[in-house]
Amino acid sequence: MKFRDFLNEELSNDEFRKEYDALAPKYAIIEQIIKERSLQSITQKELAKRTGIRQSNISRLENGNYNPSIEFLQKVAAGLGKKIYIELR
């Protein structure tokens, strides 16, 4: 079974969908950070140097094992030459 098929099947479960949707913003920002770092061809070590954040914390963020503060995300964004925008919908 392919992952996308499995995910679609699981998303039909209301409890699973609720948990999945709750995590979506966290993983969306992680995906954007990894993508931008990749586009700029910089390593986690280089991003750490630019931000003053330990490389291990950047790694934990990218692996989804860190619950960052807005200030942390602002530092990461600045290290990538970007800004954070937050909106309520």
C-alpha positions in Angstrom: 0.0 0.0 0.0 1.3 3.4 -0.9 1.6 6.0 1.8 -0.9 8.4 0.1 -3.5 5.6 -0.1 -2.9 4.7 3.6 -3.2 8.4 4.6 -6.4 8.9 2.7 -7.9 5.8 4.3 -6.9 7.0 7.8 -8.2 10.5 7.2 -11.7 9.0 6.9 -11.5 8.4 10.6 -12.7 11.5 12.4 -10.4 11.2 15.4 -7.3 10.7 13.2 -8.3 13.6 10.9 -8.6 15.9 14.0 -5.1 15.0 15.2 -3.7 15.3 11.7 -5.2 18.7 11.2 -4.0 19.9 14.5 -0.4 19.1 13.5 -0.7 20.6 10.0 0.6 24.2 10.9 3.7 22.8 12.7 4.7 20.6 9.8 3.9 23.3 7.2 6.5 25.7 8.7 9.0 22.9 9.1 8.5 22.0 5.4 9.0 25.7 4.4 12.2 26.0 6.4 13.7 22.8 5.0 12.7 23.8 1.5 14.2 27.3 1.8 17.4 26.0 3.3 17.7 23.5 0.5 17.1 26.2 -2.2 19.8 28.3 -0.6 22.1 25.2 -0.5 23.0 25.8 3.1 23.5 23.2 5.8 22.0 23.1 9.3 25.4 24.1 10.5 25.5 27.2 8.3 22.0 28.2 9.4 23.1 27.7 13.0 26.0 30.0 12.5 23.8 32.6 10.8 21.2 32.5 13.7 23.2 31.8 16.8 21.0 28.8 17.4 22.7 25.4 18.0 22.7 23.1 15.1 21.2 20.4 17.3 18.1 22.6 17.9 17.7 23.2 14.2 17.9 19.5 13.6 15.3 18.8 16.3 13.0 21.5 14.7 13.4 20.0 11.2 12.7 16.5 12.6 9.5 17.7 14.3 10.9 17.0 17.8 11.0 20.6 18.9 8.1 23.0 19.8 9.7 26.3 18.8 8.7 29.7 20.1 7.8 32.5 17.7 11.1 34.2 18.6 13.0 31.0 17.6 11.1 30.9 14.3 11.9 34.6 13.7 15.6 33.9 14.2 15.5 31.0 11.8 13.6 33.0 9.2 16.1 35.9 9.5 18.9 33.4 9.0 17.3 32.5 5.8 16.7 36.1 4.8 13.0 35.8 5.4 10.3 37.0 7.7 7.5 35.1 9.6 3.9 36.1 8.9 1.1 34.6 11.1 -2.6 34.9 10.4 -5.7 33.7 12.0 -8.4 32.2 9.7 
